[in-house]
Amino acid sequence: MKYISTRGQAPTLTFEEAMLTGLARDGGLYVPETIPQMSKDDISAMAGLSYEEVAFRVMRPYIGDSFTDQEFKEIIAKAYSGFGHSARAPMVQLDSNHFLLELFHGPTLAFKDFAMQLIGQLFQVALKRSNERVTIVGATSGDTGSAAIEAFKGLDAVDVFILYPHGRVSEVQRRQMTTPTESNVHALAMDGHFDDCQARLKDMFNDFEFRDGVRLAGVNSINWARVLAQVVYYFTSAVSLGAPDRKISFTVPTGNFGDIFAGFIAKKMGLPIDQLIVATNQNDILHRCLSTGEYITDSVIPSISPSMDIQVSSNFERALFYAYDQDGAAISALMEDLKTTGGFTLSQGIIDRLSQDFVSGRVSESETSAQITKSLAVHAELLCPHSAIGVDVADRLRKADVPMVTLATAHPAKFPDAVEAATNIRPPLPARMSDLFERNERVTRVGNDLEALKSLVMERIAK
Ligand SMILES: *Cc1c(COP(=O)(O)O)cnc(C)c1O
């Protein structure tokens, strides 16, 4: 299995290389050269299997020779052993034909753990084998960073640096990043928004001398291995509701478009998915683009669903790549427009192609709060604000006769202020992390300054 860049100009890589590289050298994102197919029988045979077994079957065709079957099975087993629920991704029913897929039973209480725990184990095995070290730098609006730190802390071959926007993450998110004691963990609180953190991260990757000098590796949601890990729960949930013999729909609280893109891949592999619904908060660039074809960046308005507060949705580039029939030159041109003018416009033909696969909806702040209140009253479910946005859009757009799975992307205890404001209930942390607020914090304040960031990384890894 080979991986190609969405901009058509970077070298073709193996799975392991694409995973260790992250962003392609032409600025593009890696995608598999062809998408492996699952037959109806392959999908039927998943019924009743463990999460880990389905994970092996869904991901194996993408791995190529990078890992042996035995290695890959052990990696999967380790990745999910720290989850607080034996089903890993259990489902509860909200209403007739509406289900909530709970993706928050991992160590940092958000769905990012599904990908990050796997990637931590994959890196560890690959780097041990080649006797190399890498420097991981990630940018986060909160959940990616905590998941990355949790996955990489204490691993011998890795230093992990996480940039988060100072003062703009929840206290639980911050503490999950600043309280680990392992010396290979570096939490950096940067002045600015998440988009600023993401921009400095991209600058570091585009500085090839620095990138090669510190052996920079990326684990942001553009990393193909992360997208791949997320494909699995579309299969487990759809099969438990009757796929492949009936169609299933999904609603996904969306920011960087990684999670919903995994659903698109599941569909392309053969899973019978009817609607794939993009749910956004007031930072609705994706909803506007899918409705009008205008992808125009604006400033970020902080919301009560901070993990979706972004204006540049990186993985959307992958969806555009397929909408443009894998034309790397066309994608390069769009991204050049985005860089120079702050936006681009899609033709009606491309909007039509995208709308065959994606539908979208936007939820305001007051509607988010109202949905948290309503879900508790009507469904007896305490939702985090991101999940509430999903449920709200799903209820507006779903078809009565097709089962709808809404992805619950974080545990309500990760965003207790918003939940308490809407319900008067302050959701407690699960027992296994109840001492989070007593642990000591360790964090470095940094400015929005590329040179200073590069020096800091080089100094720290020299020690
Ligand atoms: C990251 C995140 C999202 C958005 O997921 P994308 O893959 O970036 O679209 C939604 N909800 C929560 C809780 C998250 O952490």
The ligand as an ORCA input file, in Angstrom:
! r2SCAN-3c Opt
* xyz 0 1
  C     -11.434     17.322     18.003
  C     -12.833     17.348     18.475
  C     -13.896     17.549     17.587
  C     -13.674     17.829     16.118
  O     -13.147     16.717     15.445
  P     -12.441     16.904     14.016
  O     -11.888     15.568     13.674
  O     -11.364     17.933     14.221
  O     -13.486     17.382     13.074
  C     -15.179     17.485     18.091
  N     -15.414     17.265     19.405
  C     -14.418     17.074     20.293
  C     -14.750     16.856     21.712
  C     -13.095     17.093     19.862
  O     -12.102     16.901     20.740
*
